[in-house]
Amino acid sequence: MSSSGSLRIACIASGLGQIRRGLEAWMGQLALHLQSQPEVQSEAWGGGRTFPQSCPSHRIRLIHRDSVVLRGVPWHYRYHVEQMSAVIPIAWTLRRRRMHIAFCADPSLAWNVKRLRRWHGAKVIFSDGMRLSPRWLQDYDGVHLLAPYYLEEAHPLVRPERFDRFFAVPYFVDTRFFHPALPEARAKIRARLGATTETRMALTVGPVGTDSSKRLDHIAQELARTGDPRWRLLSVGGDEAGADAVRQRCVEALADRVHFLGSLPRESLPEIYQASDVYTLGALAEPFSIAILEALATGLPVIHHHYPVTQWITGDAGRAVDMTVTGAAAEVFQQFSLATEAGRTAGEAALRLTGIRYTPEVVVRQLIQHFHRLLGQSSTG
């Protein structure tokens, strides 16, 4: 500990300050909420320029994944270069600022910062949002998993003396930002999107393409199979490899009833959720979807594949179907939206679950408890 007694935490993501969604956005918000806790000093570290207001931050000099020098290189190589270019600057800053904890979710970056921990002196805790091998993870000072199911999976694969380095705490959602709209406001938002009172809108948030296996085209085809022309599909997210083919299949299924909104600024997202009737995801094994938490906080029912982690995330607010079976989701769309009693009941369950499990206050308190516990353990291996 520092002389002041504060717990000094660096929340690190190489794309933080540049990438506006996913783990980068969550790391920035985490630093902000940690900073509000007594006896905690947190900072947001990343390679961008736009950090959360009211939160100390540090810009890391690195080669950004979208740099012109990496143009034409596959995404995973660009991401790796970005991470590796940040290793030495981050290790140096950890040492200079005498940080207690380096909390990071970038695998190449975290692994190499871990190798230098005797020099910089910080505990390196990896936040595993990618479902990496527990055997590979066990050498970290701490491993943050996102659901109890992952902790159960890790148990038989990790050396017994190292299992106490693993802990499960979910992501959180900013409930001051994502929340239901009053009926009159919701009607106005929907009208701006061209929806009538009869329109049913299914929302999905994530990249359009094939790299991340979101399976947007499957959702479009299932909505078409309902035979109900009231359904529209809203897609929020940028393009990745295979985007053109996915978009074509979606249009073939729904024609002008599919709307590709592209990458939207964070401040525009709450209204998109508020205008929707159901959130849906076609992925077969989503590690942990922050967008689902945003949907739950808005009071939306969620339709997803019967994957145990997603089922735990949504609880009574979700309806699990077999997204590999033609027509399985189509039937559920007709039964499970805010236009039906079952959907409205699920929406109420979504708000209750959010308050119990996914608020920043609940999640940050759990993380701090684990951080304090891990600081008392030695770094070996």
Buried (B, 14 or more C-beta within 10 A) or exposed (E): EEEEEBBBBBBBBBBBBBBBBBBBBBBBBBBBBBBEBEEBBBBBBBBBEBBBEEBBBBBBEBBBBEBEEBEEBEEEEBBBBBBBBBBBBBBBBBBEBEBBBBBBBBBBBBBBBBEBBEEBBBBBBBBBBEBBEBEBBBBBBBBBBBBEBBBEBBEEEBEEEBBEBBBBBBBBBBBEEBBBBEEEEBBEBBEEBEBEEEBBBBBBBBBBBBBBEBBBBBBBBBBBBBEEEBBBBBBBBEBBBBBEEBBEBBBEBBEEBBBBBEEBEEEEBBBBBBBBBBBBBBBBEBBBBBBBBBBBBBBBBBBBBBBBBBBBBBBEBBBBBEBEEEEBBBEBBBBBBBBBEEBBBBBBBBBBBBEEBBBBEBBBEBBBEBBEEBBEEEBEE
